[in-house]
Amino acid sequence: MKKANYGIDAPGVIYTLLLISILCAGIVTYAWFYAPATVPVWLVSFALWGGGICFVEGVLMVLYSKIGKFRHRDRMLKLYKIRGNEQVLDVGTGRGLLMIGAAKLMITGRATGIDIWSGKDLSNNKKALAMFNAQVEGVTDKVNIETADITKNELPDNSFDLVFSNLCLHNIKGKDQRKVACKEIYRLLTTGGTAIISDFKNTKEYAATFDELRMDVSRKGPYFFDTFPPLSIVIARKIC
Ligand SMILES: C[S@@+](CC[C@H](N)C(=O)[O-])C[C@H]1O[C@@H](n2cnc3c(N)ncnc32)[C@H](O)[C@@H]1O
């Protein structure tokens, strides 16, 4: 049976962490078993702690990608009482995590996912694989998948009741460009619409931009138990 696969987030970071931990394990093993007198104590201690921390962080990131992100997706979806007739946008959908999650709750509504398909942000990041997941999950008729950069998209004004985004906006370089992204999310929302934006950093910055736009803003998290790095959520409602 075909199974949806939502990929591994930030694969390069995970490989680097695990590589450092292997190198550190090599230093400790060499110092311990072969030549204790030749390796300075500070280096062994540094390798032990540094390698241990990198290993734990790498494993926690894999666990987030394999288990935590589904719990976090459900948490985000529950923050809005979805009726099923909404137009939903998932910014930086990747393999379609929130787009497909929302599409499953749609009756007459539709979920759109946009992405630039950056391979460093998500493993095997391709539009075709987001489509494949939508097909496996049985929601092909309820989704649109488009290639678009949130900072310069051509989607029409006031076209979405609900905008989700998970772990996307921090990938945009520069505070000014991230501000542009938040302003675009505001532009795309209908009056009364809600943005639910999750990230591991810059969430205060997003909240401040939404606040400047006179949105009704609240924050939740960080969630230490099932996300790594711990994710926080900004909820912003467009009231005018
Ligand atoms: C870490 S992945 C998360 C994917 C998905 N939201 C999830 O939680 O599984 C971040 C995604 O944001 C996308 N992305 C980065 N910058 C973007 C931009 N300016 N506009 C649209 N998508 C972007 C990347 O291509 C990647 O698919």
The ligand as an SDF file (V2000), in Angstrom:
LIG
                    3D

 27 29  0  0  0  0  0  0  0  0999 V2000
   11.0320   23.1500    6.8800 C   0  0  0  0  0  0  0  0  0  0  0  0
   10.0310   23.0990    5.4570 S   0  0  0  0  0  0  0  0  0  0  0  0
    8.4240   22.8830    6.1970 C   0  0  0  0  0  0  0  0  0  0  0  0
    7.4200   22.3010    5.2400 C   0  0  0  0  0  0  0  0  0  0  0  0
    6.0180   22.1220    5.8270 C   0  0  0  0  0  0  0  0  0  0  0  0
    5.4460   23.4010    6.1730 N   0  0  0  0  0  0  0  0  0  0  0  0
    6.0570   21.1900    7.0080 C   0  0  0  0  0  0  0  0  0  0  0  0
    5.8520   21.6470    8.1400 O   0  0  0  0  0  0  0  0  0  0  0  0
    6.2920   19.9910    6.7930 O   0  0  0  0  0  0  0  0  0  0  0  0
    9.9500   24.8120    4.9370 C   0  0  0  0  0  0  0  0  0  0  0  0
    9.3050   25.0020    3.5820 C   0  0  0  0  0  0  0  0  0  0  0  0
    9.1980   26.3940    3.2970 O   0  0  0  0  0  0  0  0  0  0  0  0
    9.4930   26.5750    1.9140 C   0  0  0  0  0  0  0  0  0  0  0  0
    9.8610   27.9790    1.6900 N   0  0  0  0  0  0  0  0  0  0  0  0
   10.9950   28.6040    2.0740 C   0  0  0  0  0  0  0  0  0  0  0  0
   10.9680   29.8970    1.7000 N   0  0  0  0  0  0  0  0  0  0  0  0
    9.7890   30.0950    1.0660 C   0  0  0  0  0  0  0  0  0  0  0  0
    9.1880   31.2230    0.4320 C   0  0  0  0  0  0  0  0  0  0  0  0
    9.8050   32.4080    0.3730 N   0  0  0  0  0  0  0  0  0  0  0  0
    7.9490   31.0890   -0.1200 N   0  0  0  0  0  0  0  0  0  0  0  0
    7.3180   29.8800   -0.0910 C   0  0  0  0  0  0  0  0  0  0  0  0
    7.8500   28.7730    0.4880 N   0  0  0  0  0  0  0  0  0  0  0  0
    9.0650   28.8780    1.0500 C   0  0  0  0  0  0  0  0  0  0  0  0
   10.5910   25.5710    1.6490 C   0  0  0  0  0  0  0  0  0  0  0  0
   10.7540   25.2930    0.2760 O   0  0  0  0  0  0  0  0  0  0  0  0
   10.0910   24.3680    2.4580 C   0  0  0  0  0  0  0  0  0  0  0  0
    9.2430   23.5540    1.7040 O   0  0  0  0  0  0  0  0  0  0  0  0
  1  2  1  0
  2  3  1  0
  2 10  1  0
  3  4  1  0
  4  5  1  0
  5  6  1  0
  5  7  1  0
  7  8  2  0
  7  9  1  0
 10 11  1  0
 11 12  1  0
 11 26  1  0
 12 13  1  0
 13 14  1  0
 13 24  1  0
 14 15  1  0
 14 23  1  0
 15 16  2  0
 16 17  1  0
 17 18  1  0
 17 23  2  0
 18 19  1  0
 18 20  2  0
 20 21  1  0
 21 22  2  0
 22 23  1  0
 24 25  1  0
 24 26  1  0
 26 27  1  0
M  CHG  2   2   1   9  -1
M  END
$$$$
